[in-house]
Amino acid sequence: MNITDIKLRDEYIKLGQALKAAGIAESGVDAKFLIQDGKVLVNGQVELQRGKKLHDGDEVVCGDVNIKIHS
């Protein structure tokens, strides 16, 4: 599994933005389809909201990529 760390610039980052920042999705549309298809887990749970706010300590898994959110 590939691990990608994302450092927060603000209080949070939205799920769609995190997928783009990690290189999983090339655009917001790509992120939207990954999320709608149930292929994205946030803290071990399937997440269907592209605008889900991710905070320090959250983990996102999509395929073989694990994204860790840090402040």
ZIBEL-V526818 format. One record per backbone hydrogen bond with DSSP energy under -0.5 kcal/mol. NH is the residue of the N-H (numbers start at 1). CO is the residue of the C=O. If there is no record, write none. Layout:
nh = (NH;NH)
co = (CO;CO)
//
This chain:
nh = (2;4;6;8;8;13;15;16;18;19;20;21;22;23;24;25;31;32;33;34;35;36;37;38;39;41;42;43;43;45;47;50;52;54;57;58;60;61;62;63;65;66;67;67;68;69;70)
co = (64;66;68;6;70;54;52;50;14;15;16;17;18;20;19;19;27;28;29;30;31;32;33;35;34;61;45;41;59;42;40;48;49;13;69;55;67;41;65;39;62;2;60;65;4;58;6)
//
